[in-house]
Amino acid sequence: MQTAPLWKAHVTAAKQRAGEIAALFELTPPRPQAVLIDEEPFGDIANVEALYAELPDGDFLSRLVGETVHVALVPDQDWVKLSQEGLPPVRAGRFFVYGAHDKGSIPHGFIPLRIEAGLAFGTGHHESTALCLSLISNLAKRRRFDRVLDLGCGTGVLALAMARLWKTRILAADIDPVAVAVARENASMNHARFRATTADGLNHPELRAAAPFDLIVANILAGPLTRLAPSIASALSRSGTLILAGLLRWQENLVLAYYRPHRLKLRARVRDGSWSALLLERPGRPG
């Protein structure tokens, strides 16, 4: 049973707008715990739902979406967990992300990551998380990293993936203590080793002590990515690698403009639908 009320924002709209509306829900505070799209298989409409730990502004969401968004208190059940039990497993790069209900379907040759989200954000089903997993898989083909930070870790799925690839020092951080607790549980369940801590930004003592990082993965929204650019860049080693995700395609150049002044060069960009992830590197200093 959950210990806090859960709110649901719901809208019915044309099927072709479902992805756009889901993105608006994702990007508009307060941050939803989950966003779900239920499409009519033989129709032209879709239902988009967002689940929140605090009351969202239905009138504001309606103005953004251009349709009436209904907000209601849902019964005292862990609806995030229940909804995720109906989601299929995800294949991204070398990884197979699954829940307890999919335990018997792990394919040969993939690295299994069992994720139980509860009230934390991030199961691998969101495009930005899957894009990060693919980039991490590609990075593992050419190098390993000694100091790694998963910034905005949610369930810890990215920290878990990196712990499976590299037996190294991995730190996961999130502003939400519930997410940190879930990340620790997922690490234990997968017999993986990484530290998870509650931190609001890079000035947290534990993050400062662990820096500089050879790899930082920041799967957060465009706003925090731009706001934290100086501190993220300062926490990166002089030849470090950075993955930025949680942004929409049209936000790519905006986010890049904040990181290029810090000697960070774009090496790759990957996209899925409206979502994008960027791979940046800082060339090592001569000598």
Buried (B, 14 or more C-beta within 10 A) or exposed (E): EBEEEBBBBBBBBEBEBBBBBBBBBBBBEEBBBBBBBEEEEEEEEBBBBBBBBEEBBBEEBBEBBEBEBBBEEBEEEBBBBEBBEEBEBBBBBBBBBBBEEBEEEBEEEBBBBBBBBBBBBBBBBBBBBBBBBBBBBBBBEEEBBEBBBBBBBBBBBBBBBBBBBBEBBBBBBBBBEBBBBBBBBBBEBBEBBBBBBBBEBBEBEEBEEBBBBBBBBBBBBBBBBBBBBEBBBEBBBEEBBBBBBBBBEEBBEEBBEBBEEBBBEBEEBBEBEBBBBBBBBBEEEEE
